[in-house]
Amino acid sequence: MKLRPVAAVLSLALFAGGASAQGFPNKPVRIVVPFPPGGGTDVVARTVAPKMQELLGQTVLIENRAGAGGNIGTELVARSPADGYTLLVASAATAINNTLAKNPGWELSKDFAPVVLLVLNQSLLAAHPSVPVSNVRELIALAKARPGQVTFASYGNGSSAHLIGELFKMMAGVDMLHVPYKGAAPAVNDLLGGQVNILFADVAAILPHARAGKVKALGIGSAKRFGGLPDVPTIAEAGVPGFEGGGFLGLVAPAGTPRDAVNALNAAAVKSLAMPDVNERLNSLASPPVGESPEYFGKFLRGEIDKWARVIRVGNITPD
């Protein structure tokens, strides 16, 4: 999906928000992060929120409501008043759980109104140095020669790392063995120890190890190369045309939220993302900012829901 620079839509978003958002907000805005403090989702939210607070002229609070793979916080926002004062940080996990979770109590495309796509989280295909490959094409050849023997770690069954691996299997036509862990840290640790062969990881989680030569960086899973590893091609470039398997973070509100509130929130977020200190911080986290309109984010969300639903069906993936 082609992305326009944040600055390209800044003036439009500001005009739309400023023109119609008279009176909003007149009390604090709450952003619910459906994961524990300190994780990537939380860090991005806490990077953007202070600037939004300055622009909106009201307190913007971050509230962590973790549990059930993000479903507890997501359902909380779905059932909140549709007035623009309670937002959710939606992610790839939200799009995945829309299909994977059993009776989550919400539906992403019906119960939420898109506000803004904040960032795209870039992913990296990393291999242990003992794996006899140096690029994506060689990995595919190895997996085809040894079906079911190449192991790939993930952060857990149904996690974004798992689904990206399953997408790779589908598009590359290979059979690899999934090894789920309870979180990113143990998965990365076992990759470093050679207990598993490869991992599709958030760039931020694996970058120091790649730079230190402790793992081999084979390909960027996202649509664009990562500036911190400019010599590492995308997986699409390196042997799987059309492959795109990264994460995202964006703000959504309960369905039915007034358009003036959505416009005001979108305008504040887009302007915040364009600020040099925020932009620099997010890029350092391998989470380049996007921005764009609510309509753009809505189209993006529908694409993510459909993509991961297909992977779940084809891979016959079920929740733990």
LINRATA-V626923 format. One record per pair of residues at least 24 apart in sequence whose ideal C-beta (glycine too) atoms are under 10 Angstrom apart, sorted by the first residue. I is the first residue (numbers start at 1). GAP is how many residues later the second one is. Records with the same first field share a line. If there is no record, write none. Layout:
BEGIN
I = GAP ; GAP
END
This chain:
BEGIN
1 = 119 ; 222 ; 243 ; 295 ; 298 ; 299 ; 302 ; 303
2 = 221
3 = 114 ; 117 ; 220 ; 221 ; 285 ; 286 ; 287 ; 288 ; 289 ; 293 ; 297
4 = 286 ; 287 ; 288 ; 289 ; 292
5 = 269 ; 284 ; 285 ; 286 ; 287
6 = 263 ; 264 ; 265 ; 266 ; 267 ; 268 ; 269 ; 272 ; 273 ; 282 ; 283 ; 284 ; 285 ; 286
7 = 263 ; 264 ; 266 ; 267 ; 272 ; 284
8 = 266 ; 283 ; 284
9 = 257 ; 258 ; 261 ; 265 ; 281 ; 282 ; 283 ; 284 ; 287
10 = 257 ; 260 ; 261 ; 263 ; 264 ; 281
11 = 256 ; 259 ; 260
12 = 255 ; 258 ; 280 ; 281
13 = 103 ; 250 ; 251 ; 253 ; 254 ; 255 ; 256 ; 257 ; 258 ; 261 ; 278 ; 279 ; 280 ; 281
14 = 41 ; 249 ; 250 ; 252 ; 253 ; 254 ; 256 ; 257
15 = 248 ; 252
16 = 243 ; 244 ; 246 ; 247 ; 248 ; 250 ; 251 ; 254 ; 277 ; 278
17 = 38 ; 39 ; 243 ; 244 ; 245 ; 246 ; 247 ; 248 ; 249 ; 250 ; 251 ; 252 ; 253 ; 254
18 = 245 ; 246 ; 249
19 = 241 ; 244 ; 248
20 = 238 ; 239 ; 240 ; 241 ; 242 ; 243 ; 244 ; 247
21 = 35 ; 63 ; 237 ; 238 ; 239 ; 240 ; 241 ; 242 ; 243 ; 244 ; 245 ; 246 ; 247
22 = 238 ; 242
23 = 237 ; 238 ; 241
24 = 32 ; 34 ; 59 ; 60 ; 61 ; 234 ; 236 ; 237 ; 238 ; 239 ; 240 ; 241
25 = 31 ; 32 ; 33 ; 34 ; 35 ; 58 ; 59 ; 60 ; 236 ; 239 ; 240 ; 243
26 = 31 ; 32 ; 59
27 = 31 ; 32 ; 56 ; 58
28 = 25 ; 28 ; 30 ; 31 ; 32 ; 33 ; 57
29 = 24 ; 27 ; 29 ; 30 ; 31 ; 32 ; 55 ; 56 ; 57 ; 58 ; 224 ; 232 ; 235 ; 236 ; 239
30 = 29 ; 30 ; 31 ; 32 ; 33 ; 46 ; 47 ; 50 ; 55 ; 56 ; 57 ; 58
31 = 29 ; 30 ; 31 ; 32 ; 46 ; 55 ; 56 ; 57 ; 58 ; 220 ; 234
32 = 29 ; 30 ; 31 ; 32 ; 33 ; 40 ; 41 ; 42 ; 44 ; 45 ; 48 ; 54 ; 55 ; 56 ; 57
33 = 29 ; 30 ; 31 ; 32 ; 33 ; 37 ; 40 ; 54 ; 55 ; 56 ; 58 ; 216
34 = 29 ; 30 ; 31 ; 32 ; 33 ; 34 ; 35 ; 36 ; 37 ; 38 ; 39 ; 40 ; 41 ; 42 ; 43 ; 54 ; 55 ; 56 ; 57 ; 59 ; 60 ; 63
35 = 29 ; 30 ; 31 ; 32 ; 34 ; 35 ; 38 ; 54 ; 56 ; 58
36 = 28 ; 29 ; 30 ; 31
37 = 25 ; 27 ; 29
38 = 26
39 = 25 ; 27 ; 144 ; 145
40 = 51 ; 79 ; 81 ; 144 ; 162 ; 164 ; 165 ; 207 ; 209 ; 245 ; 246 ; 247
41 = 25 ; 29 ; 48 ; 49 ; 50 ; 52 ; 77 ; 78 ; 80 ; 206 ; 208 ; 246
42 = 24 ; 47
43 = 161 ; 206 ; 238 ; 239 ; 242 ; 244
44 = 45 ; 47 ; 74 ; 75 ; 77 ; 205 ; 234 ; 237 ; 238 ; 241 ; 243 ; 245
45 = 42 ; 44 ; 73 ; 204 ; 206
47 = 71 ; 72 ; 225 ; 226 ; 230 ; 231 ; 232 ; 234 ; 235 ; 238 ; 240 ; 242
48 = 41 ; 68 ; 70 ; 71 ; 201 ; 203 ; 220 ; 221 ; 224 ; 225 ; 227 ; 230 ; 233 ; 234 ; 241
49 = 38 ; 40 ; 219 ; 220 ; 223
50 = 222 ; 228
51 = 217 ; 218 ; 220 ; 221 ; 222 ; 223 ; 224 ; 226 ; 227
52 = 35 ; 64 ; 199 ; 212 ; 213 ; 215 ; 216 ; 217 ; 218 ; 219 ; 220 ; 221 ; 226
53 = 215 ; 219
54 = 214 ; 217 ; 218 ; 221
55 = 209 ; 210 ; 212 ; 213 ; 214 ; 215 ; 216 ; 217 ; 220
56 = 208 ; 209 ; 211 ; 212 ; 213 ; 216
57 = 211
58 = 27 ; 210
60 = 27 ; 205 ; 208 ; 212
61 = 24 ; 25
62 = 27
63 = 24
68 = 29 ; 33 ; 36 ; 37 ; 251
69 = 24 ; 25 ; 27 ; 28 ; 31 ; 32 ; 35 ; 87 ; 88 ; 89 ; 90 ; 250 ; 251
70 = 24 ; 26 ; 27 ; 31 ; 34
71 = 26 ; 30 ; 31 ; 32 ; 33 ; 34 ; 35
72 = 32 ; 33
74 = 24 ; 27 ; 30 ; 31 ; 32 ; 34 ; 37 ; 38 ; 178
75 = 29 ; 30 ; 31 ; 36
76 = 29 ; 30
77 = 29 ; 34 ; 35 ; 175 ; 176 ; 177
78 = 26 ; 27 ; 28 ; 29 ; 30 ; 32 ; 33 ; 34 ; 174 ; 176 ; 177
79 = 26 ; 27 ; 32 ; 175
80 = 173 ; 174 ; 177
81 = 172 ; 173 ; 175 ; 176
82 = 29 ; 30 ; 31 ; 171 ; 172 ; 173 ; 174 ; 175 ; 176 ; 179
83 = 170 ; 171 ; 173 ; 174 ; 175 ; 178
84 = 29 ; 31 ; 169 ; 170 ; 173 ; 174 ; 175 ; 176 ; 177 ; 178 ; 179 ; 180 ; 181
85 = 168 ; 169 ; 172 ; 176 ; 180
86 = 167 ; 168 ; 171
87 = 25 ; 26 ; 28 ; 29 ; 163 ; 164 ; 165 ; 166 ; 167 ; 170 ; 174 ; 178 ; 182
88 = 24 ; 27 ; 162 ; 163 ; 164 ; 165 ; 166
89 = 29 ; 160 ; 161 ; 162 ; 163
90 = 24 ; 25 ; 27 ; 28 ; 158 ; 159 ; 160 ; 161 ; 162 ; 207 ; 211 ; 214
91 = 27 ; 28 ; 30 ; 69 ; 156 ; 157 ; 158 ; 159 ; 213
92 = 28 ; 29 ; 31 ; 67 ; 68 ; 69 ; 71 ; 72 ; 153 ; 154 ; 155 ; 156 ; 157 ; 212 ; 215 ; 216
93 = 62 ; 65 ; 66 ; 67 ; 70 ; 154 ; 215
94 = 154 ; 155 ; 156 ; 158 ; 207 ; 210 ; 211
95 = 65 ; 68 ; 152 ; 153 ; 205 ; 206 ; 207 ; 208 ; 209 ; 210 ; 211 ; 212 ; 213 ; 214
96 = 62 ; 63 ; 64 ; 66 ; 67 ; 151 ; 208 ; 209 ; 211 ; 212 ; 213 ; 215 ; 216 ; 221 ; 223
97 = 61 ; 211 ; 222
98 = 203 ; 206 ; 207 ; 210 ; 211 ; 214
99 = 59 ; 206 ; 207 ; 209 ; 210 ; 211 ; 212 ; 213 ; 214 ; 218
100 = 57 ; 58 ; 59 ; 62 ; 63 ; 208 ; 209 ; 211 ; 212 ; 217 ; 218 ; 219
101 = 57 ; 218
102 = 216 ; 217
106 = 148 ; 149
107 = 148 ; 198
108 = 144 ; 193 ; 194 ; 196 ; 197
109 = 146 ; 189 ; 192 ; 193 ; 196 ; 197
110 = 145
111 = 141 ; 143 ; 144 ; 145
112 = 139 ; 140 ; 141 ; 142 ; 143 ; 144 ; 145 ; 186 ; 189
113 = 138 ; 139 ; 140 ; 141 ; 142 ; 143 ; 144 ; 145 ; 146 ; 148 ; 149 ; 181 ; 184 ; 185
114 = 136 ; 137 ; 138 ; 139 ; 148 ; 152 ; 178 ; 179 ; 180 ; 181 ; 182 ; 183 ; 184 ; 185 ; 186 ; 187 ; 188
115 = 135 ; 136 ; 137 ; 138 ; 142 ; 146 ; 147 ; 148 ; 149 ; 150 ; 151 ; 153 ; 154 ; 178 ; 179 ; 182 ; 183
116 = 133 ; 134 ; 135 ; 136 ; 146 ; 149 ; 150 ; 151 ; 152 ; 153 ; 154 ; 156 ; 157 ; 174 ; 175 ; 176 ; 177 ; 178 ; 180 ; 181
117 = 131 ; 132 ; 133 ; 134 ; 149 ; 152 ; 153 ; 156 ; 172 ; 173 ; 174 ; 175 ; 176 ; 177 ; 179 ; 180 ; 181 ; 182 ; 183 ; 184
118 = 130 ; 131 ; 132 ; 133 ; 151 ; 152 ; 154 ; 155 ; 164 ; 169 ; 171 ; 172 ; 173 ; 174 ; 179
119 = 127 ; 128 ; 129 ; 130 ; 131 ; 154 ; 163 ; 164 ; 166 ; 167 ; 168 ; 169 ; 170 ; 171 ; 172
120 = 102 ; 103 ; 104 ; 124 ; 126 ; 127 ; 128 ; 129 ; 130 ; 162 ; 166 ; 167 ; 168 ; 169 ; 170 ; 180
121 = 39 ; 81 ; 82 ; 83 ; 100 ; 101 ; 125 ; 126 ; 127 ; 128 ; 161 ; 164 ; 165 ; 166 ; 167
122 = 80 ; 81 ; 82 ; 85 ; 98 ; 99 ; 100 ; 101 ; 102 ; 103 ; 104 ; 105 ; 106 ; 107 ; 112 ; 124 ; 125 ; 161 ; 163 ; 164 ; 165 ; 166
123 = 37 ; 38 ; 41 ; 76 ; 77 ; 78 ; 79 ; 80 ; 81 ; 82 ; 83 ; 96 ; 97 ; 98 ; 99 ; 103 ; 112 ; 121 ; 122 ; 123 ; 124 ; 163
124 = 75 ; 76 ; 77 ; 78 ; 79 ; 80 ; 81 ; 82 ; 83 ; 86 ; 91 ; 93 ; 94 ; 95 ; 96 ; 97 ; 98 ; 102 ; 104 ; 105 ; 108 ; 111 ; 122 ; 162
125 = 27 ; 39 ; 40 ; 43 ; 73 ; 74 ; 75 ; 76 ; 81 ; 90 ; 91 ; 92 ; 93 ; 94 ; 95 ; 96 ; 107 ; 109 ; 110 ; 113 ; 115 ; 118 ; 120
126 = 27 ; 62 ; 65 ; 66 ; 71 ; 72 ; 73 ; 74 ; 75 ; 77 ; 79 ; 80 ; 81 ; 83 ; 84 ; 88 ; 89 ; 90 ; 91 ; 92 ; 93 ; 106
127 = 25 ; 64 ; 69 ; 70 ; 71 ; 72 ; 88 ; 89 ; 90 ; 91 ; 92
128 = 25 ; 62 ; 63 ; 64 ; 65 ; 66 ; 67 ; 68 ; 69 ; 70 ; 71 ; 86 ; 87 ; 88
129 = 63 ; 65 ; 84 ; 85 ; 86 ; 87
130 = 64 ; 67 ; 86
131 = 63 ; 65 ; 66 ; 67 ; 84 ; 85 ; 87
133 = 64 ; 65 ; 83 ; 85
134 = 82 ; 84
135 = 81 ; 83 ; 84 ; 97 ; 98 ; 103 ; 104
136 = 32 ; 36 ; 82 ; 83 ; 97 ; 98 ; 99 ; 100 ; 101 ; 102 ; 103 ; 104 ; 107
137 = 35 ; 81 ; 82 ; 101 ; 102 ; 103
138 = 80 ; 100 ; 101
139 = 29 ; 33 ; 35 ; 37 ; 58 ; 59 ; 77 ; 79 ; 80 ; 96 ; 99 ; 100
140 = 28 ; 31 ; 32 ; 33 ; 34 ; 98 ; 99 ; 100
141 = 33 ; 98
142 = 32 ; 34 ; 55
143 = 25 ; 26 ; 29 ; 30 ; 31 ; 32 ; 33 ; 34 ; 54 ; 55
144 = 28 ; 29 ; 30 ; 31
145 = 29
146 = 28 ; 29 ; 30
147 = 27 ; 28 ; 29 ; 30
148 = 26 ; 27 ; 28 ; 29
149 = 26 ; 27 ; 28 ; 48
150 = 24 ; 25 ; 26 ; 27 ; 46 ; 47 ; 48
151 = 25 ; 26 ; 27 ; 28 ; 39 ; 40 ; 44 ; 45 ; 46 ; 47 ; 48
152 = 24 ; 25 ; 26 ; 27 ; 28 ; 35 ; 39 ; 44 ; 45 ; 46 ; 47 ; 48
153 = 25 ; 26 ; 27 ; 28 ; 31 ; 33 ; 34 ; 35 ; 36 ; 37 ; 38 ; 42 ; 43 ; 44 ; 45 ; 46 ; 47 ; 48
154 = 24 ; 25 ; 26 ; 27 ; 30 ; 33 ; 42 ; 45 ; 46 ; 47
155 = 25 ; 26 ; 27 ; 28 ; 29 ; 30 ; 31 ; 32 ; 33 ; 44 ; 45 ; 46 ; 47 ; 50
156 = 24 ; 25 ; 26 ; 27 ; 28 ; 30 ; 31 ; 163 ; 164
157 = 24 ; 25 ; 160 ; 161 ; 162 ; 163
158 = 150 ; 154 ; 159 ; 160 ; 161 ; 162
159 = 24 ; 25 ; 28 ; 41
160 = 40 ; 41 ; 42 ; 85 ; 86 ; 87 ; 88 ; 148
161 = 26 ; 38 ; 39 ; 40 ; 41 ; 44 ; 60 ; 84 ; 86
162 = 25 ; 38 ; 149 ; 153 ; 155
163 = 37 ; 82 ; 144 ; 145 ; 148 ; 149 ; 152 ; 154
164 = 35 ; 36 ; 37 ; 57 ; 58 ; 71 ; 79 ; 80 ; 81 ; 82 ; 83 ; 144 ; 147
165 = 33 ; 34 ; 35 ; 56 ; 80 ; 146 ; 150
166 = 34 ; 79 ; 142 ; 145 ; 146 ; 148 ; 149 ; 150 ; 151
167 = 33 ; 54 ; 68 ; 73 ; 76 ; 77 ; 78 ; 140 ; 141 ; 143 ; 144 ; 147 ; 148
168 = 30 ; 32 ; 51 ; 53 ; 67 ; 72 ; 75 ; 77 ; 143
169 = 142 ; 145 ; 146
170 = 70 ; 73 ; 140 ; 141 ; 144 ; 145
171 = 64 ; 65 ; 68 ; 69 ; 70 ; 71 ; 72 ; 73 ; 74 ; 140
172 = 63 ; 67 ; 68 ; 71
173 = 67
174 = 66
178 = 137 ; 139
180 = 140
182 = 138
188 = 26 ; 27
191 = 24
200 = 35 ; 45 ; 46
202 = 44 ; 45 ; 83 ; 84 ; 85
203 = 25 ; 26 ; 29 ; 43 ; 82 ; 83 ; 84
204 = 24 ; 80 ; 81 ; 82 ; 83
205 = 81
206 = 80
207 = 77 ; 78 ; 79
219 = 24
220 = 25 ; 26 ; 66
221 = 24 ; 25 ; 26
222 = 24 ; 25 ; 26 ; 64 ; 66
224 = 64
226 = 57 ; 60 ; 62
227 = 56 ; 57 ; 59 ; 61
228 = 55 ; 56 ; 58
229 = 57
244 = 59 ; 63
245 = 62 ; 63 ; 66
246 = 40 ; 41
247 = 40 ; 57
248 = 39 ; 42 ; 49 ; 52 ; 53 ; 56
249 = 33 ; 38 ; 40 ; 41
250 = 40 ; 42 ; 44 ; 47 ; 48 ; 50 ; 51 ; 54
251 = 43 ; 46
252 = 42 ; 45 ; 46 ; 49
253 = 41
257 = 37
259 = 35
262 = 31 ; 32
263 = 30 ; 31
265 = 29
266 = 25 ; 26 ; 27 ; 28 ; 29 ; 30 ; 31
267 = 24
END
